[in-house]
Amino acid sequence: MENTKNCKQTRAINVTYSCDNFADIYIGDCTKVLRKVATSSSLEAVNFKAKVTCEEYLYFVCWSDNSGLNGLLAELKGANTVFSGTHAKWEVFPTGINFSSQTTRPSDQLINAELKKAHCKKWKAVTKGVSNGNIPFRTYPSIDKNAHFIWYNSGKDTSATAPFQGFNHDEFLIFRFPISELYKEECHDCTPECECVDNCLCSACAETIQEEQKVLKTEALSKTFLIKGKENNSRRCKAPYSGETCSTLDLPTLEPCFYLHWGDSTKDQMETHDDEVLYITACNPYSNLRFRGLIITSITIVPKRNAGTIGNTPVTPSITTQTQTQAHQLASKSTVMAETNNGIQLVPNRLVRLGDVCGCACTSQALYLSIQNAKPQDYDIVVEYCIEQIEINQDNTGKTRFPITLIKS
């Protein structure tokens, strides 16, 4: 890193924000939060000032009450003002750990545990909403009118107002923004030391490997000349160890196909007093990838008017990323294996482990449906799931050339 003294210099930022509904604001480095600078539990705008360095990040830990509206609106001021939702450096990580009140808040330890996962699984792009002063949100006179509301879209809410209509989008959410963008001139040569090494810093020897990588980085950057490989992708390949060396590859949404099997004959019907054995099947339609650790986290039965549907077909939720550890945390919160909903019980109704689903393969699990004096109407069986890892099997070979010139000794 060049100009280390300048990068370590303390600078002032001035932030005004509102988060619907709850937020804790931190300053930290690229891997962990270090100190809390603000907190809020209402829709009112909050202003705070903080001392920061070029290498640090501003973290907004936000969650909603799953009703009304969701949204973060912020005005960030340094030497350069950056408004919420209009800058590519805004990132968000959906933890999938549900908080929905002000009385119970994510601890610093939990936040840092999730940030380690964010470092391994990569941050997500924020979803940009309307600007300050536009419906359905209220107007905040203390925040610039050009600021936009932002949130994360899990894809689970299929309404036209998603993700800003009240809904649990894998919250709590961790938003972050680099301080270097608020002081672009002063922080021009400053790059946070957070390169991902050794399986994203997740193994036992990661710390030692990271220290050795820092030594190699310093020695490499001390050299005078830099030769770029001739066969490199010239548009994406920037100067190594610079803020421009990384870009996001746009990938399609990769998700399994789900099916529900039921009925013992063509005349079978689901009645208000009934018992049925159902089978839920997940299929991997791709030959060159594997879904590892496919888990149905919850199954709920809701009247049709409350469910996300297209016509009469239930909408399959989009992929959410959740580790096995989080799945165990969900299990520890409740040991109830059947949930009564309008006289309907489905067993099991959570943590149905479908395991690994190989390419062009399917897997099934049995479910028991008990209907006792239920209201005769249309219902949706809503299935939420997570995938621990998507493994793409693709061989790739290539070559590159470095031209050098030898002169006579």
Secondary structure, DSSP 4 states (H G I P E B T S, - for coil): ---HHHHH--EEEEEEEEEESEEEEEEE-SS-EEEEEEEE-SSS-EEEEEEE-TT-EEEEEEE--SSSB-EEEEEEESSS-EETTS-TT-EEEE------SSSS---HHHHHHHHHHHHHH--EEPEEEEETT-TTSPP-TTS-TT-EEEE---S---STTTTTBS--SSSSEEEEEEGGGTSTTTTTT---S----HHHHTSTTHHHHHHHHHHHHHHHHTSS-----TTS-TTT---TTSTTS--PPP------EEEEE--SSTT----SEEEEEEEEEEE---TTEEEEEEEEEEEEEEEGGGS-EETTEEPPPPP----HHHHHHHHHH-------BTTEEEES-EEEEEEEE-TT-EEEEEEEEEEES--SS-EEEEEEEEEEEEEE-----------------
